């Protein structure tokens, strides 16, 4: 218990900072959605809207009320766990989240499951022969893959493996990701392409430093096998610099999923958000953006905690 106590003030400050960041995200999201051109009333009025009809729709939806009043009502609902109601369908925003959460979580879980062993394996392989052919090859490939946008990689993979070779489904149209997991292979590869490059390079750099450290040299003098030195002694210390990046990759997946789900037509949160933006369904856009923002704040807080836990000596007092 005595070892945990010194961390409590730091954790408390980080939690307060996270609450402040969440409040700022809420205000920022409301301001951005208010600045969007048009609204749900215009979208519902049809291709040839009548101004009088638009005015009646706006009044029925409450869109004619002052922005400050609508903000207070929205924030009050958020504090009670109410994300609002769709202006287009009348369904609760939580229903949209529930409908799209499953495919998004499945895709993110598949990506993270592959990301960790791939990143560790590539980083360790490159570091074992620093400057060698394998190291140069891995470094060149990771740099090249990191430079290509996810959208371009997705189009290339869908065209090659989905349309030309026919090995994998090019999209998830009409498919259930839970019963047909093959539709998630290409999206997961696209989501893996950038973070595996970043994390593997961090692991490589950490492994090179760890293998040159005194404790590894001492372990070798004691006759510890090379595999045990690599995986049991060097890797845990080499992985510390990549811990924060791995945690923040979970945050990055939220934005990456939106692009990938739209490209491969996966019925997840990204697709729901894009459809809500197209329909100017502001409560759905605001509710989902708040959830994404809150997850981002929580993940970054977890990354700070992980960095303090795994690399306490490198911490700068806050």
C-alpha positions in Angstrom: 0.0 0.0 0.0 2.9 2.3 0.8 4.2 2.0 -2.8 0.8 3.0 -4.3 0.3 6.1 -2.1 2.8 8.4 -3.9 1.1 7.8 -7.2 -2.4 8.9 -5.9 -1.8 12.7 -6.3 -0.4 12.2 -9.8 -3.4 10.0 -10.7 -5.8 12.5 -9.3 -4.3 15.3 -11.3 -4.4 13.2 -14.5 -8.1 12.4 -13.8 -9.0 16.1 -13.3 -7.1 16.9 -16.5 -9.1 14.2 -18.3 -12.4 15.6 -17.0 -11.4 19.1 -18.2 -10.4 17.7 -21.6 -13.7 15.8 -21.9 -15.6 19.1 -21.1 -13.6 20.9 -23.8 -14.3 18.1 -26.3 -18.1 18.5 -25.6 -18.0 22.2 -26.2 -15.8 21.8 -29.3 -18.1 19.2 -30.8 -21.2 21.3 -30.2 -19.5 24.4 -31.9 -18.4 22.3 -34.9 -21.8 20.7 -35.5 -23.4 24.1 -35.2 -21.1 25.4 -37.9 -22.1 22.7 -40.3 -24.0 24.0 -43.4 -27.7 23.1 -43.5 -29.5 20.9 -40.9 -31.8 18.0 -40.6 -34.9 20.1 -41.5 -33.4 20.9 -44.9 -32.5 17.3 -45.5 -36.0 16.1 -44.5 -37.7 18.8 -46.7 -36.6 17.0 -49.9 -35.0 18.2 -53.1 -37.2 21.2 -53.6 -37.7 22.5 -50.1 -40.5 24.9 -49.2 -39.2 27.6 -46.8 -42.4 27.5 -44.8 -42.2 23.7 -44.5 -38.5 23.9 -43.4 -39.5 26.5 -40.8 -42.3 24.1 -39.5 -39.8 21.2 -39.3 -37.2 23.3 -37.5 -39.8 24.4 -35.0 -41.0 20.8 -34.4 -37.4 19.6 -33.9 -36.5 22.5 -31.7 -33.8 23.7 -34.1 -35.2 27.3 -33.9 -34.2 27.5 -30.2 -31.1 29.5 -29.2 -27.9 27.6 -29.4 -27.1 28.2 -25.7 -30.4 26.7 -24.6 -29.9 23.7 -26.8 -26.3 23.3 -25.4 -27.5 23.3 -21.8 -30.2 20.8 -22.5 -27.7 18.6 -24.4 -25.1 18.8 -21.6 -27.8 18.0 -19.0 -28.8 14.9 -20.9 -25.1 13.8 -21.2 -24.7 14.1 -17.5 -27.6 11.7 -17.1 -26.3 9.3 -19.7 -28.7 10.4 -22.4 -26.9 11.1 -25.7 -30.0 12.5 -27.4 -32.5 11.4 -30.0 -32.1 11.2 -33.7 -33.8 14.0 -35.6 -34.4 11.8 -38.6 -35.6 8.5 -37.2 -36.6 9.5 -33.6 -34.5 6.6 -32.2 -32.2 7.2 -29.2 -28.6 7.8 -30.2 -27.6 5.0 -27.9 -29.5 2.6 -30.2 -27.2 3.7 -33.1 -24.2 3.1 -30.9 -25.4 -0.3 -29.9 -26.1 -1.3 -33.6 -22.7 -0.3 -34.9 -20.6 -1.2 -31.9 -20.3 -4.9 -32.5 -18.6 -4.9 -36.0 -16.3 -2.0 -34.9 -15.2 -3.8 -31.8 -14.7 -7.0 -33.7 -12.5 -5.3 -36.3 -10.5 -3.4 -33.7 -10.0 -6.5 -31.6 -8.8 -8.5 -34.7 -6.4 -5.6 -35.5 -4.9 -5.4 -32.0 -4.6 -9.2 -31.7 -2.4 -9.2 -34.8 -0.6 -6.0 -34.1 1.2 -7.0 -30.9 2.9 -10.2 -32.0 3.7 -8.7 -35.4 5.2 -5.5 -34.0 7.3 -7.4 -31.4 8.5 -10.0 -33.9 9.5 -7.5 -36.5 11.2 -5.3 -34.0 13.2 -8.1 -32.4 14.2 -9.6 -35.8 15.5 -6.3 -37.0 17.4 -5.6 -33.8 19.1 -8.9 -33.6 21.2 -8.1 -36.7 21.5 -4.3 -36.4 22.6 -2.9 -39.8 22.3 -6.3 -41.5 20.3 -7.2 -44.5 17.2 -8.2 -42.6 17.3 -5.0 -40.5 17.6 -2.8 -43.6 14.8 -4.8 -45.4 12.4 -4.5 -42.4 13.2 -0.8 -42.0 12.7 0.0 -45.7 9.4 -1.9 -45.8 8.0 -0.3 -42.7 9.0 3.2 -43.9 7.4 2.6 -47.3 4.2 1.2 -45.8 3.9 4.0 -43.3 4.1 6.6 -46.1 1.1 5.2 -48.0 -2.4 6.5 -46.8 -4.8 3.8 -45.5 -7.3 4.6 -48.1 -4.8 4.0 -50.9 -3.7 0.7 -49.3 -7.3 -0.3 -49.0 -8.2 0.3 -52.6 -5.0 -1.5 -53.7 -5.7 -4.6 -51.6 -9.4 -4.7 -52.5 -8.6 -4.5 -56.2 -5.8 -7.1 -56.1 -7.1 -9.7 -53.7 -10.9 -9.0 -54.0 -11.4 -8.3 -57.7 -8.5 -9.6 -59.6 -7.6 -12.7 -57.7 -10.9 -13.3 -56.0 -9.3 -14.7 -52.8 -11.1 -12.4 -50.4 -14.4 -10.4 -50.3 -13.6 -6.9 -51.6 -16.4 -5.4 -49.4 -18.8 -6.5 -46.6 -22.0 -5.6 -48.5 -24.7 -8.1 -47.5 -22.4 -10.0 -45.1 -22.4 -10.4 -41.4 -18.9 -9.9 -40.0 -19.6 -12.3 -37.1 -20.7 -15.2 -39.3 -18.4 -14.3 -42.3 -15.1 -13.2 -40.7 -13.3 -13.3 -44.1 -14.8 -9.8 -44.8 -12.6 -8.4 -42.0 -9.3 -9.7 -43.3 -8.6 -6.9 -45.8 -9.9 -4.1 -43.4 -7.7 -5.5 -40.6 -4.6 -5.5 -42.8 -5.3 -1.9 -43.8 -5.6 -0.9 -40.1 -2.4 -2.8 -39.3 -0.3 -1.1 -42.0 0.6 2.0 -40.1 0.8 1.2 -36.4 2.8 -2.0 -37.0 5.5 0.1 -38.7 5.7 2.6 -35.8 5.6 0.2 -33.0 8.1 -2.3 -34.6 10.6 0.5 -35.0 10.2 1.6 -31.4 10.7 -2.0 -30.3 13.8 -2.3 -32.5 15.3 0.9 -31.0 14.5 -0.3 -27.5 16.0 -3.8 -28.2 19.2 -2.3 -29.5 19.6 -0.2 -26.4 18.6 -3.1 -24.1 21.0 -5.6 -25.7 23.9 -3.2 -25.2 23.0 -2.6 -21.5 25.1 -3.9 -18.6 22.4 -6.2 -17.2 22.2 -8.1 -20.5 26.0 -8.4 -20.6 25.9 -9.7 -17.0 23.3 -12.3 -17.9 25.4 -13.5 -20.8 28.4 -13.9 -18.5 26.3 -16.1 -16.2 25.6 -18.4 -19.2 22.0 -17.4 -19.8 20.9 -18.6 -23.2 20.5 -16.2 -26.1 16.8 -16.7 -26.5 16.2 -16.2 -22.8 18.3 -13.0 -22.8 16.3 -11.7 -25.7 12.8 -12.5 -24.6 13.0 -12.5 -20.8 15.6 -9.8 -20.1 15.9 -7.4 -23.1 12.3 -7.4 -24.5 10.4 -6.3 -21.4 12.7 -3.2 -21.1 12.7 -2.6 -24.8 8.8 -2.7 -24.9 8.5 0.1 -22.4 9.0 2.9 -25.0 6.4 1.3 -27.2 3.8 1.0 -24.4 2.4 4.5 -24.9 2.3 4.2 -28.6 0.5 0.9 -28.4 -2.1 2.5 -26.0 -2.6 5.4 -28.4 -3.0 3.1 -31.3 -6.3 2.1 -29.7 -7.2 5.8 -29.9 -6.0 6.0 -33.5 -8.1 3.0 -34.4 -11.3 5.1 -33.9 -10.4 7.5 -36.7 -8.9 4.7 -38.9 -12.0 2.6 -38.5 -14.2 5.4 -39.9 -12.2 5.4 -43.2 -11.8 1.7 -43.4 -15.5 0.9 -42.7 -16.6 3.4 -45.3 -14.2 1.9 -47.9 -15.2 -1.8 -47.2 -18.9 -1.0 -46.4 -18.7 -2.5 -42.9 -21.9 -1.6 -40.8 -20.0 -0.3 -37.8 -19.7 3.0 -36.0 -17.8 4.7 -38.8 -20.5 4.0 -41.3 -23.2 5.1 -38.9 -21.3 8.4 -38.3 -20.9 9.1 -42.0 -24.6 8.5 -42.7 -25.5 10.8 -39.8 -23.3 13.5 -41.2 -24.9 13.1 -44.7 -28.4 13.4 -43.2 -27.3 16.4 -40.9 -28.6 14.3 -38.0 -26.8 16.4 -35.4 -27.7 14.5 -32.2 -26.3 11.3 -33.7 -23.1 13.1 -34.8 -22.7 14.9 -31.5 -23.4 11.8 -29.4 -21.0 9.6 -31.3 -18.3 12.3 -31.4 -18.6 12.7 -27.6 -18.1 9.0 -27.2 -15.1 9.0 -29.5 -13.7 12.0 -27.6 -14.2 10.4 -24.2 -12.5 7.2 -25.4 -9.6 9.3 -26.7 -9.2 11.0 -23.3 -9.4 7.7 -21.5 -6.9 5.9 -23.7 -4.4 8.8 -23.4 -4.8 8.7 -19.6 -4.2 4.9 -19.7 -1.1 5.5 -21.9 0.3 7.9 -19.3 -0.4 5.4 -16.5 1.3 2.6 -18.5 4.3 4.8 -19.2 4.6 5.6 -15.5 4.3 1.9 -14.6 6.8 0.5 -17.1 9.3 3.4 -17.3 9.0 5.2 -14.0 12.6 6.5 -14.1 12.0 8.4 -17.4 9.0 10.2 -16.0 9.1 14.0 -15.7 7.4 15.2 -12.5 4.1 16.8 -13.3 
